[in-house]
C-alpha cells in the first residue's frame, strides 16, 4: 500500500475566503497611489498573483510610481488587510471538517503571500493547529508561483517526492506551478461558469469532495493485486 499523499495547500481562496477582502483593500490602496484599479480586476486577472507583480503590470498600463510611493502603498495595503483579516476573515466552507478527515495525511501551506500574512490568516480562522509551522512563503524563498520552485521546496522540506505530493490550489498560477513541479494537482474551481480547469489537473468545486478525490487518486496509482503479490 502507498503511504498517504503529502498535501500542499494554497492559502488565499483555498483555505480562507480572503480574496474578496484582499481585492477591496488592494483597490483602495492602489487608487490612493494613482493606479486605476477595481476589485473585480483582482478576481478576473490577478487572482493568486504576487502584489508587486500586479503593481508592475498596472504601472506598465498607467505610468510608473515613485519608489517611495510604491513602498508606502504596499505597507498601507498590508497593514489594512491584516487589521481586517483579524476581525472579518472566514474559512472556506467545510474546510475545517475536511482537514479533520484528512488528519492522516502530512500537510503544509505553500503560498505566494508573506509568512506573517499566512500566519494571520490561519490564526484568524483557527486553522493553524492543522498546519503548525509547516508554512512555505514565496517571500521567504524569493520564488513565486507560477514558478514551481515554491512547491518543490515545500516537498523537500516535508520529506516527500513530488510524485507523492498533491497540490490543492484555486488559482491558475498555483495550478500551473503544481503541474510544472511534477505533482498531482486538484484545482478548486469555485467559478465553473468562467474558469476552466487546465488539462492535467483534477477539478473540485467543494472542499467536501477532497477526501474522495484523494482516495480515487490513490486507487488509480495502486498496482494491480496480481502484480503486488
Buried (B, 14 or more C-beta within 10 A) or exposed (E): EEEBBBBBBBBBBBBBBBBEBBBBBBBBBBEEBEBEBEBEBBBEEBBBBBBEEBBEBBBEEEEEBEEEBBEBBBEBBBEBBBEBBEEEBEBBEEBBEBBEEBEEBBBBBBBBBBBEBBBBBBBBBEBBEBBEEBBBBBBEBEBBBBBBBBBBBBBEBBEBEBEBBBBBBBBBBBBBBBBBBBBBBBBBBBEEEEBEBEEEBBBBEEBBBBBEBBEEBBEEEEEEEEEEE
